[in-house]
Amino acid sequence: MTAFRISCVAVFMLLLGAMTAVAEPRSAVLTEIVHAEAALEVIGLDGQRTIYSPAELEQFPTYQLTTVTPWRDKPAVFAGVLLSDVLAHHNLLSADELLVTAENEFTVSFDRAALTAAPILIATRVNGAPHSRRSRGPIQFVIDDHDMRSREVLTESHLVWMAARIEVVR
């Protein structure tokens, strides 16, 4: 193989790796703010129910992610916690399928492929302010736009806003 072909193959592999890389939320330190009245209930495998306010969710390690969504054409900075951290705390990481329900009873299933395709941020803030219902909060699942577009298992339905409950599908 010629040096030119080897170089072309190397560049192609680098580009392919960059295109398939998952965007990782960056660790963030959040200052105390007053959140909208909201709650996210997590139902464990044993049926135990734990209810988190946005401020209580922020007791988990916090992260931020700058991205667009189908409803925001300009990038916004979303801050909150990783769904995987909440699931790990409740021993739900190995669940085959989760059901997420919003305040308006909208429901979406997250199968294993969707849960592991990309980091999912449970956003409690947007652009440094409390996330409001008017802006698809106060608790919203956010996935980096590049990951959404490049992963067939992720759909717009996974961007749940007004998220209210997480439970295992049995």
Secondary structure by P-SEA (a helix, b strand, c coil): ccaaaaaaaaaaaaaaaaaabbbbbcbbbbcbbbbccbbbbbbccccbbbbbccccccccccccccccccccccbbbbbbbbaaaaaaaaccccccbbbbbcccccccccccccccccccccccccccccccccccccbbbbccaaaaaacccccccccccccccccccc
